[in-house]
């Protein structure tokens, strides 16, 4: 086998070509990401009151407080959603204790959960329930075909429902059993996997769909903070080093309403209702669905 040795000047030139290709080819046709949040939330559910202020985690918020189509109210203080808890401060631990959190469910894939382990109060039970097993190649796709990320995320949301739907069963069963609440579910940034499960829960409880989508879009309110954290603490700095403009990372760190509405419309078309989906694909029974309604309404 013959090896070709290249000089440092040649290697530098190749690196420049790769970076230029990533910038030009990867971003060609990329639409500007619009993080605007169009709120359709109930007046009583103020956005600031919904978020839990934590120093070491972003996007932690209560999923309760919404009024359903039948006029009932989703209880607060029972079900929270969040980004990961690997960098919680001592003050954050005290906040979780004050909230009375009993259970934290980590939806991240095993590799990422091991790389960024949660820091929690000793009184909290941590359960690892990954939605999928391996890290999806989002970063590679972002480098060389960033204009297709929107479509890829849309397909991921449908994959959550159809391919990985059975992985959600444990989360809903925990919620039906009152001994595990108050509980927090989290993934990496608290927007995609968590967003789909939260949307299914609110749909089950009868929250209007436009309100569900507005709740989903709240993840964009802390987009810049999430992006900065990704750059400082995680892989974002390597992506920037390769020449990806910072603004192009918004599509990776934010959410688009079409991702969720497309998944919910898929559920409607294939299963007819959220109840049918949760029983036929996730594996819950009617008694569990009714127990969740009793707990949450």
C-alpha positions in Angstrom: 0.0 0.0 0.0 1.4 3.4 -1.0 0.8 6.5 1.1 1.0 10.1 -0.1 2.5 12.6 2.2 1.3 16.2 1.8 3.0 19.3 3.1 1.6 21.7 5.7 0.8 24.3 3.0 -1.2 21.7 0.9 -3.1 20.6 4.0 -3.9 24.2 4.9 -5.1 24.8 1.3 -7.3 21.7 1.5 -8.8 22.9 4.8 -9.6 26.3 3.3 -11.3 24.5 0.4 -13.4 22.4 2.7 -14.4 25.3 4.8 -15.3 27.3 1.7 -17.4 24.4 0.4 -19.2 24.1 3.7 -20.0 27.8 3.7 -21.1 28.0 0.0 -22.6 24.6 -0.8 -24.0 23.8 2.6 -25.8 27.1 3.1 -26.9 27.7 -0.4 -30.6 28.3 -0.5 -31.0 28.5 3.3 -33.9 30.5 4.4 -33.4 32.9 7.3 -34.7 31.3 10.5 -37.6 33.2 12.1 -37.7 32.6 15.8 -40.7 34.8 16.3 -43.2 33.4 18.8 -46.9 33.9 17.9 -48.5 33.5 21.3 -52.1 32.2 21.5 -51.8 31.4 25.2 -54.5 32.1 27.8 -54.2 35.4 29.5 -54.0 33.8 32.9 -50.9 31.8 31.8 -48.2 34.5 31.7 -45.1 33.4 29.9 -42.7 34.6 32.7 -44.7 32.6 35.4 -44.4 29.5 33.2 -40.6 29.4 33.1 -38.6 28.1 36.1 -35.5 30.3 36.5 -32.4 28.0 36.6 -28.9 29.2 36.4 -27.5 26.0 34.8 -30.3 24.9 32.5 -32.5 26.5 29.9 -36.1 26.1 28.8 -37.4 24.6 32.1 -41.1 25.4 32.3 -44.5 24.2 33.6 -46.8 22.6 31.0 -49.9 23.2 33.1 -52.2 26.2 33.4 -53.9 26.0 30.0 -57.7 26.0 29.6 -59.1 23.0 27.7 -61.8 23.1 25.0 -64.3 21.8 27.7 -63.4 24.6 30.1 -61.3 22.6 32.5 -57.8 23.8 33.5 -54.6 21.8 33.3 -53.0 21.6 36.7 -49.7 23.4 37.4 -46.9 22.0 39.4 -47.2 18.4 38.2 -45.5 18.1 34.8 -42.4 20.2 33.8 -40.3 20.1 30.6 -36.7 21.1 30.3 -33.3 21.0 28.7 -30.7 18.8 30.4 -29.5 19.2 34.0 -25.8 18.6 33.7 -24.8 22.1 34.8 -27.2 22.8 37.7 -25.8 25.0 40.4 -26.4 24.6 44.1 -29.1 27.2 43.9 -30.8 25.3 41.1 -30.8 22.1 43.2 -32.6 24.1 45.9 -35.2 25.3 43.4 -36.0 21.8 42.3 -36.4 20.8 46.0 -38.7 23.7 46.6 -40.8 22.6 43.6 -41.0 19.2 45.2 -39.7 17.4 42.1 -39.9 13.7 42.7 -38.8 12.3 39.3 -36.6 13.4 36.4 -36.9 11.5 33.2 -33.9 11.8 30.8 -35.0 11.2 27.2 -31.5 11.6 25.7 -29.6 8.8 23.9 -27.2 6.9 26.1 -24.0 8.4 24.6 -25.1 12.0 25.3 -26.5 11.2 28.7 -23.1 9.7 29.6 -21.2 12.7 28.2 -23.3 15.3 30.0 -24.6 13.5 33.2 -27.4 15.2 35.2 -26.7 16.9 38.5 -29.8 16.5 40.8 -30.8 16.6 44.4 -30.3 13.3 46.3 -34.1 13.2 46.9 -34.9 13.0 43.2 -35.3 9.7 41.3 -33.5 9.8 37.9 -34.9 7.6 35.2 -33.2 7.2 31.8 -35.8 6.5 29.1 -34.1 7.3 25.8 -36.4 8.0 22.9 -33.8 6.7 20.4 -30.5 4.9 20.9 -27.9 6.6 18.8 -27.0 10.3 18.0 -28.6 11.4 14.8 -26.2 12.9 12.3 -27.6 16.4 12.5 -24.2 18.2 12.6 -22.9 16.5 9.4 -26.1 17.3 7.6 -26.0 20.8 8.9 -22.5 21.2 7.4 -23.2 20.1 3.9 -26.9 20.6 3.4 -28.2 23.2 5.8 -31.0 24.2 3.6 -32.6 20.7 4.1 -32.5 20.8 7.9 -36.1 22.1 8.1 -37.4 19.1 6.1 -35.2 16.7 8.1 -36.5 17.9 11.4 -40.1 17.5 10.1 -39.3 13.9 9.3 -37.7 13.4 12.7 -40.9 14.4 14.4 -42.8 11.8 12.5 -40.1 9.3 13.4 -40.6 10.1 17.0 -44.3 9.2 16.6 -44.0 6.1 14.4 -40.6 4.5 14.9 -40.0 5.4 18.5 -43.6 5.8 19.8 -43.3 2.8 22.1 -40.5 4.5 24.0 -42.9 7.1 25.3 -45.1 4.6 27.1 -43.1 4.8 30.4 -43.4 8.6 30.5 -47.2 8.5 30.3 -47.4 5.7 32.8 -45.3 7.6 35.3 -47.6 10.6 34.9 -50.7 8.4 35.5 -49.2 7.2 38.8 -49.3 10.1 41.2 -46.5 8.8 43.3 -43.9 10.0 40.7 -45.0 13.6 40.4 -44.1 16.4 40.3 -41.9 15.2 37.5 -39.6 16.8 34.8 -38.9 15.3 31.4 -35.9 16.6 29.5 -33.9 15.9 26.4 -30.8 17.9 25.3 -32.4 21.3 24.7 -36.0 20.6 25.9 -37.5 21.4 22.5 -37.9 18.4 20.2 -38.4 15.0 21.9 -39.8 16.8 25.0 -41.9 19.1 22.6 -43.6 16.1 21.0 -44.4 14.4 24.3 -45.8 17.6 25.8 -47.9 18.2 22.7 -49.4 14.7 22.9 -50.2 15.2 26.6 -51.9 18.6 26.1 -53.8 17.2 23.1 -55.0 14.3 25.3 -56.1 16.8 27.9 -58.1 18.8 25.4 -56.0 21.9 25.0 -56.7 23.7 21.7 -54.1 22.9 19.1 -53.2 26.5 18.4 -52.4 26.9 22.1 -50.3 23.7 21.9 -48.3 25.1 19.0 -47.8 28.3 20.9 -46.5 26.4 23.9 -44.1 24.6 21.6 -42.8 27.9 20.2 -41.9 29.2 23.7 -38.6 27.3 23.2 -37.5 30.1 20.8 -37.7 32.7 23.6 -34.3 31.6 24.9 -32.8 30.8 21.5 -29.8 33.0 21.9 -29.0 31.7 25.4 -29.3 28.1 24.1 -27.0 28.9 21.2 -24.4 30.5 23.4 -24.5 27.5 25.8 -24.1 25.1 22.9 -21.1 27.0 21.6 -19.4 27.4 25.0 -20.1 24.0 26.6 -20.9 21.6 23.8 -20.1 20.9 20.1 -21.1 24.3 18.8 -17.6 25.7 18.9 -16.3 23.0 16.5 -19.1 23.7 14.1 -18.2 27.4 14.1 -14.5 26.5 13.6 -15.4 24.8 10.4 -16.8 28.0 9.1 -20.6 27.7 9.7 -22.0 31.2 10.3 -23.4 31.6 13.8 -26.8 32.6 12.5 -27.1 29.4 10.6 -27.1 27.5 13.9 -30.4 29.0 14.8 -32.3 26.4 12.8 -30.6 23.7 14.9 -31.2 25.3 18.2 -34.8 26.6 17.6 -38.1 25.2 16.7 -40.4 25.7 13.7 -44.2 25.4 14.1 -44.4 23.3 10.9 -42.4 20.5 12.6 -45.0 20.0 15.2 -48.1 20.7 13.1 -46.9 18.2 10.5 -46.5 15.5 13.1 -49.9 16.1 14.6 -51.5 16.1 11.2 -49.7 12.8 10.5 -51.2 11.5 13.7 -54.7 12.6 12.6 -54.4 11.1 9.2 -53.0 7.7 10.3 -54.6 7.2 13.7 -57.6 9.6 13.7 -57.1 10.9 17.3 -54.5 11.2 20.0 -56.4 8.6 22.0 -56.1 6.1 19.2 -52.4 6.9 18.7 -51.6 6.5 22.4 -53.4 3.2 22.7 -52.5 1.7 19.3 -48.8 2.9 18.9 -47.6 3.9 22.3 -49.2 0.9 24.1 -51.3 2.6 26.7 -54.7 1.4 27.8 -57.9 3.5 28.3 -57.5 3.3 32.1 -54.1 4.9 31.9 -55.4 7.7 29.7 -58.2 8.4 32.2 -55.8 8.3 35.1 -53.7 11.0 33.4 -56.8 13.2 32.8 -57.8 12.8 36.5 -54.3 13.7 37.6 -53.8 16.7 35.3 -57.3 18.3 35.0 
